Amino acid sequence: MSSPFFCLNKGYEMKLEKLFYVKENKLYRISDDETVDLSSLEKVLIKWSEVELEDELYNEEFLAELRNKLKQLDESNRFAILIPVVDKELKTEEQAELFTNAFNHTARRIKDCVSVAGLFIPKEIQEMNYTQSFTETLAVKHEQYVYFTDDKNTGSDFVMI
């Protein structure tokens, strides 16, 4: 079954159309420029330890189950915020890079899930000033995502929760 949200770029790589945008810390639908009620979005908690069993060893079974759950949301035309949960030590730049790579890998495994509006930026990433690196890494192949935060000091291009 094809979806109106898929398009092919010149390299025949599947990309999802951007469905949302952020303006002044609020989420809007591109289709009608209406604000989105954030309470209507599913919150999907994803523990880092469930994604990455050991450094750069990913739990593909868990990621396949996550994809199936998100595809069910696709079928019911509902959307989700992925909320990464830091449940391993995250104090160094190397650990922040491992965390970022784990969630970039997660994004690759769910790349065809239209239901993913974006990701929440964990406070640990924000406190390390690693937010830009995190979002830029994911944006390389997942530019349709928007990012959510609860940090009032973050710029206006993040959705405030």
Buried (B, 14 or more C-beta within 10 A) or exposed (E): EEEEBEEEEEEEEEBBEEBBBBEEBEBBBEEEEEEBEBEEBBEBEBBBBBBBEEEEEBBEEBBEEBBEBBBEBBEEEBBBBBBBBBEBEBEEEEBBBBBBBBBBBBBEBBBBBBBBBBBBBBEBBBEBEBBEBBBEBBBEEBEBBBBBBEBEEBEEEBBBB
